[in-house]
Amino acid sequence: MSEYLWADDPPASEPGHPVRAMSSFPTSEPSVPIVVVEADASARSRLTMQLGERAVPVDTLDGIEGRYAGTPLLLVLGPSCSTIPGNTGAEGLLSRRPDVGAILIADNLSTEVFQQAMRSGFRDVLGAPVDTGQLNEAVRRVAQSLAVPSQGVTPGYAAPVIEEEHGKRGQVITVFSTKGGAGKSVLAANLGVLLAQRASGTVALVDADLQFGDIAVMLKLAPQHTIVDAVGSFDRLDVGFLESLLATHGPSGLKVLPAPLEPAFADQIGAEQMHKIIELLRSFCDFVVVDTPAYFNDVVLGLIEDSDDVLLVAGMDIPNIKNVKIGLQTLRLLNTPMSKIHLILNRANSKVKLEVSEVERTLQVKADALIPSDVVVPQSVNKGTPVVIDAPRSSIAKSLELLADRFAPPVATKKKRR
């Protein structure tokens, strides 16, 4: 592939030196010029090929601002620009020009690199080698934000765009248990997948088990971003930025905000940060499903307060029931409306000499759903495939579908992959 340099591009009539015409987005997307900046010729060519004819490749930022004075511009900076965190050469341009959006491709995508880039005004950071679909989706999202003029925004960053139809807000469903091993993460993952298949809009799953969350593992995701990245750039957090952090579960279209990769990062996330994340998610999602740790803390109590529904998961054993009873007493003391608490009995068909009626009488709460025990559950977890996809005809999949019916009616034709 030929190289194209701003200062030395010959006219199109000169043989042997083709000039790449800068084409615009398809008519369904905003028409914003795209410039790929990368010193390494092979990496520059690869990124340009991924973006197609609409992208113009250059090896440096020299002269870019002058060429695009007064017009929105989207920069895609390649790996050679991210060797020194916070020093890509684009920081000054981004601070001066709110109409310039930038995406950084980094060889070593760490939390430090991500946070430095966000503070410098980048709209997104992707790890190299970047997937073509992911790159084009990021470009589309940033281009859309540049096409809408905004006032009073931080230089180099898009203004929050919160869309609400007739005041409608997404429904927040928190899955909680007072005992580890009750099956809340399996329930949260499968419920999220079912709602994503049924809802007409976006469905998000938040892993708020900040120390030992494993939703990403259960869905076989290798996310580039986690909730730590959202909190690390909290002062810049808006809908567009939060969307860029969400991983996508391909088979269902479910959007996932994973837990931190290391338990030590959990201390960085408080109730205030989690509240803002949930509020932003519910502003553009039909449903927000939240998985939680098996204990009370400020973050969990805040999530319960913010939720429309709380699924309280209990197993069929005496220690589990004892902990759930204490949990219910705690929620009552905190004046939590019992109308939004739904008791879910997991492994309800287990032959453990404990009847469902006994559990309901002990807890003074009637179970809203009975989830049977089934060997397909650990099998599906080990595969990284939700049981409602891996074994859709199993008894547990059917019981989970009945639970999903409470929130979203089944559809005859499942949604296409997003």
PEBEL-V299105 format. One record per residue. RES is the residue in three letters. SS is DSSP state (alpha for helix, beta for strand, coil for the rest). PHI is phi in degrees with one decimal (* if undefined). Layout:
RES&SS&PHI / RES&SS&PHI
This chain:
MET&coil&* / SER&coil&-70.9 / GLU&coil&-98.2 / TYR&coil&-127.5 / LEU&coil&-115.9 / TRP&coil&-56.5 / ALA&coil&-73.1 / ASP&coil&-111.8 / ASP&coil&-64.7 / PRO&coil&-77.8 / PRO&coil&-62.9 / ALA&coil&-62.6 / SER&coil&-76.0 / GLU&coil&-75.3 / PRO&coil&-65.1 / GLY&coil&81.6 / HIS&coil&-132.6 / PRO&coil&-68.2 / VAL&coil&-105.9 / ARG&coil&-75.0 / ALA&coil&-76.3 / MET&coil&-83.0 / SER&coil&-89.7 / SER&coil&-98.7 / PHE&coil&-65.1 / PRO&coil&-57.9 / THR&coil&-60.4 / SER&coil&-80.7 / GLU&coil&-122.9 / PRO&coil&-61.3 / SER&coil&-91.6 / VAL&coil&-127.8 / PRO&beta&-59.1 / ILE&beta&-118.0 / VAL&beta&-122.0 / VAL&beta&-93.6 / VAL&beta&-111.8 / GLU&coil&-161.1 / ALA&coil&-73.5 / ASP&coil&-78.2 / ALA&alpha&-62.7 / SER&alpha&-69.1 / ALA&alpha&-66.1 / ARG&alpha&-63.3 / SER&alpha&-63.5 / ARG&alpha&-63.3 / LEU&alpha&-63.2 / THR&alpha&-64.4 / MET&alpha&-64.2 / GLN&alpha&-65.2 / LEU&alpha&-89.3 / GLY&alpha&84.2 / GLU&alpha&-67.6 / ARG&alpha&-70.1 / ALA&beta&-96.3 / VAL&beta&-111.3 / PRO&beta&-88.5 / VAL&beta&-139.3 / ASP&coil&-96.5 / THR&coil&-142.2 / LEU&coil&-84.5 / ASP&coil&-57.4 / GLY&coil&83.5 / ILE&alpha&-64.1 / GLU&alpha&-61.5 / GLY&alpha&-65.8 / ARG&alpha&-66.3 / TYR&coil&-116.5 / ALA&coil&-65.0 / GLY&coil&80.6 / THR&coil&-132.7 / PRO&coil&-58.8 / LEU&beta&-147.2 / LEU&beta&-116.7 / LEU&beta&-104.1 / VAL&beta&-114.7 / LEU&beta&-94.3 / GLY&coil&-77.0 / PRO&alpha&-57.4 / SER&alpha&-66.1 / CYS&alpha&-83.8 / SER&alpha&-112.7 / THR&coil&-66.6 / ILE&coil&-115.8 / PRO&coil&-55.1 / GLY&coil&79.6 / ASN&coil&-140.2 / THR&coil&-93.9 / GLY&coil&94.2 / ALA&coil&-99.9 / GLU&alpha&-59.1 / GLY&alpha&-63.4 / LEU&alpha&-61.4 / LEU&alpha&-67.9 / SER&alpha&-72.8 / ARG&alpha&-85.4 / ARG&coil&-122.9 / PRO&coil&-65.0 / ASP&coil&-89.3 / VAL&beta&-109.8 / GLY&beta&-106.8 / ALA&beta&-137.8 / ILE&beta&-119.9 / LEU&beta&-106.3 / ILE&beta&-103.8 / ALA&beta&-117.3 / ASP&coil&-66.6 / ASN&coil&-114.0 / LEU&coil&-82.9 / SER&coil&-109.4 / THR&alpha&-60.7 / GLU&alpha&-63.8 / VAL&alpha&-61.7 / PHE&alpha&-60.9 / GLN&alpha&-65.7 / GLN&alpha&-62.1 / ALA&alpha&-65.1 / MET&alpha&-64.7 / ARG&alpha&-67.1 / SER&coil&-83.4 / GLY&coil&105.7 / PHE&coil&-68.8 / ARG&coil&-86.6 / ASP&beta&-159.1 / VAL&beta&-132.9 / LEU&beta&-123.1 / GLY&beta&-83.7 / ALA&coil&-94.5 / PRO&coil&-74.9 / VAL&coil&-91.6 / ASP&coil&-68.7 / THR&alpha&-59.4 / GLY&alpha&-63.8 / GLN&alpha&-65.3 / LEU&alpha&-63.9 / ASN&alpha&-67.6 / GLU&alpha&-66.4 / ALA&alpha&-63.5 / VAL&alpha&-62.3 / ARG&alpha&-60.3 / ARG&alpha&-64.9 / VAL&alpha&-67.5 / ALA&alpha&-61.5 / GLN&alpha&-63.8 / SER&alpha&-68.3 / LEU&alpha&-75.4 / ALA&alpha&-75.2 / VAL&coil&-104.7 / PRO&coil&-63.5 / SER&coil&-131.4 / GLN&coil&-121.4 / GLY&coil&69.2 / VAL&coil&-97.5 / THR&coil&-65.7 / PRO&coil&-53.1 / GLY&coil&79.1 / TYR&coil&-138.1 / ALA&coil&-76.2 / ALA&coil&-71.6 / PRO&coil&-62.0 / VAL&coil&-121.4 / ILE&coil&-113.6 / GLU&coil&-101.8 / GLU&coil&-131.8 / GLU&coil&-92.7 / HIS&coil&53.9 / GLY&coil&75.9 / LYS&coil&-71.4 / ARG&coil&-126.0 / GLY&coil&-63.0 / GLN&beta&-86.8 / VAL&beta&-101.7 / ILE&beta&-120.2 / THR&beta&-100.1 / VAL&beta&-103.8 / PHE&beta&-137.3 / SER&coil&-148.7 / THR&coil&-94.9 / LYS&coil&-140.9 / GLY&coil&-64.6 / GLY&coil&84.3 / ALA&coil&-77.5 / GLY&coil&101.0 / LYS&alpha&-67.7 / SER&alpha&-67.8 / VAL&alpha&-62.0 / LEU&alpha&-63.4 / ALA&alpha&-62.8 / ALA&alpha&-64.0 / ASN&alpha&-70.6 / LEU&alpha&-65.2 / GLY&alpha&-59.9 / VAL&alpha&-64.2 / LEU&alpha&-62.7 / LEU&alpha&-66.7 / ALA&alpha&-64.1 / GLN&alpha&-71.7 / ARG&alpha&-99.2 / ALA&coil&-71.9 / SER&coil&-79.4 / GLY&coil&-108.7 / THR&beta&-81.6 / VAL&beta&-124.1 / ALA&beta&-116.8 / LEU&beta&-121.6 / VAL&beta&-107.2 / ASP&beta&-91.2 / ALA&coil&-95.7 / ASP&coil&-81.5 / LEU&coil&-70.2 / GLN&coil&-95.4 / PHE&coil&-134.5 / GLY&coil&-67.4 / ASP&coil&-132.9 / ILE&alpha&-61.1 / ALA&alpha&-60.1 / VAL&alpha&-66.9 / MET&alpha&-64.4 / LEU&coil&-101.5 / LYS&coil&54.1 / LEU&coil&-107.3 / ALA&coil&-120.6 / PRO&coil&-68.8 / GLN&coil&-86.9 / HIS&coil&-128.3 / THR&coil&-132.6 / ILE&alpha&-62.4 / VAL&alpha&-62.0 / ASP&alpha&-67.0 / ALA&alpha&-67.0 / VAL&alpha&-73.7 / GLY&alpha&-63.8 / SER&coil&-120.2 / PHE&alpha&-61.0 / ASP&alpha&-69.7 / ARG&alpha&-106.7 / LEU&coil&-69.3 / ASP&coil&-144.5 / VAL&alpha&-59.6 / GLY&alpha&-60.4 / PHE&alpha&-66.3 / LEU&alpha&-63.8 / GLU&alpha&-59.1 / SER&alpha&-68.5 / LEU&alpha&-88.2 / LEU&coil&-78.6 / ALA&beta&-84.0 / THR&beta&-114.1 / HIS&beta&-83.8 / GLY&coil&-53.8 / PRO&coil&-62.4 / SER&coil&-117.2 / GLY&coil&84.3 / LEU&beta&-62.5 / LYS&beta&-93.8 / VAL&beta&-126.6 / LEU&beta&-108.0 / PRO&coil&-72.9 / ALA&coil&-74.1 / PRO&coil&-57.9 / LEU&coil&-77.1 / GLU&coil&-128.2 / PRO&alpha&-56.9 / ALA&alpha&-61.7 / PHE&alpha&-72.0 / ALA&alpha&-60.1 / ASP&alpha&-66.1 / GLN&alpha&-80.1 / ILE&coil&-113.8 / GLY&coil&-108.6 / ALA&alpha&-63.1 / GLU&alpha&-64.1 / GLN&alpha&-64.2 / MET&alpha&-64.8 / HIS&alpha&-60.2 / LYS&alpha&-66.3 / ILE&alpha&-60.9 / ILE&alpha&-64.7 / GLU&alpha&-63.8 / LEU&alpha&-66.3 / LEU&alpha&-63.5 / ARG&alpha&-72.4 / SER&coil&-75.7 / PHE&coil&-131.6 / CYS&beta&-109.4 / ASP&beta&-71.3 / PHE&beta&-136.3 / VAL&beta&-126.2 / VAL&beta&-99.2 / VAL&beta&-123.2 / ASP&beta&-93.7 / THR&coil&-129.9 / PRO&coil&-75.6 / ALA&coil&-92.4 / TYR&coil&-162.4 / PHE&coil&-87.7 / ASN&coil&-151.6 / ASP&alpha&-60.7 / VAL&alpha&-64.8 / VAL&alpha&-64.9 / LEU&alpha&-62.1 / GLY&alpha&-65.6 / LEU&alpha&-65.3 / ILE&alpha&-62.3 / GLU&alpha&-65.6 / ASP&alpha&-76.4 / SER&coil&-81.0 / ASP&coil&-82.6 / ASP&beta&-139.6 / VAL&beta&-124.3 / LEU&beta&-93.5 / LEU&beta&-93.9 / VAL&beta&-93.6 / ALA&beta&-129.5 / GLY&coil&-91.3 / MET&coil&-96.1 / ASP&coil&-144.5 / ILE&alpha&-60.2 / PRO&alpha&-58.7 / ASN&alpha&-65.7 / ILE&alpha&-63.4 / LYS&alpha&-61.2 / ASN&alpha&-66.4 / VAL&alpha&-65.5 / LYS&alpha&-62.2 / ILE&alpha&-63.7 / GLY&alpha&-61.8 / LEU&alpha&-64.1 / GLN&alpha&-62.5 / THR&alpha&-63.0 / LEU&alpha&-63.6 / ARG&alpha&-66.2 / LEU&alpha&-62.5 / LEU&coil&-87.5 / ASN&coil&60.6 / THR&coil&-73.3 / PRO&coil&-59.5 / MET&alpha&-69.1 / SER&alpha&-65.8 / LYS&alpha&-99.7 / ILE&beta&-93.9 / HIS&beta&-121.8 / LEU&beta&-80.2 / ILE&beta&-116.2 / LEU&beta&-93.9 / ASN&beta&-93.4 / ARG&coil&54.8 / ALA&coil&-67.9 / ASN&coil&-96.9 / SER&coil&-65.7 / LYS&coil&-88.7 / VAL&coil&-120.0 / LYS&coil&59.2 / LEU&coil&-139.2 / GLU&coil&-87.9 / VAL&alpha&-58.7 / SER&alpha&-62.5 / GLU&alpha&-64.7 / VAL&alpha&-63.5 / GLU&alpha&-62.7 / ARG&alpha&-68.0 / THR&alpha&-66.6 / LEU&alpha&-84.7 / GLN&coil&58.8 / VAL&coil&-141.1 / LYS&coil&-84.6 / ALA&beta&-69.2 / ASP&beta&-88.2 / ALA&beta&-153.8 / LEU&beta&-115.5 / ILE&beta&-105.1 / PRO&coil&-75.9 / SER&coil&-82.2 / ASP&coil&-156.9 / VAL&coil&-64.3 / VAL&alpha&-67.8 / VAL&alpha&-67.3 / PRO&alpha&-61.8 / GLN&alpha&-64.1 / SER&alpha&-69.1 / VAL&alpha&-62.4 / ASN&alpha&-67.0 / LYS&alpha&-82.4 / GLY&coil&75.7 / THR&coil&-124.7 / PRO&coil&-54.6 / VAL&alpha&-63.6 / VAL&alpha&-69.9 / ILE&alpha&-99.6 / ASP&alpha&-73.1 / ALA&coil&-139.2 / PRO&coil&-64.6 / ARG&coil&-96.1 / SER&coil&-71.9 / SER&alpha&-64.1 / ILE&alpha&-71.2 / ALA&alpha&-62.8 / LYS&alpha&-67.0 / SER&alpha&-69.2 / LEU&alpha&-68.6 / GLU&alpha&-65.7 / LEU&alpha&-63.6 / LEU&alpha&-65.6 / ALA&alpha&-64.0 / ASP&alpha&-58.6 / ARG&coil&-64.1 / PHE&coil&-109.4 / ALA&coil&-145.4 / PRO&coil&-65.8 / PRO&coil&-65.3 / VAL&coil&-114.8 / ALA&coil&-66.8 / THR&coil&-117.4 / LYS&coil&-69.3 / LYS&coil&-61.8 / LYS&coil&-68.9 / ARG&coil&-62.3 / ARG&coil&-105.3
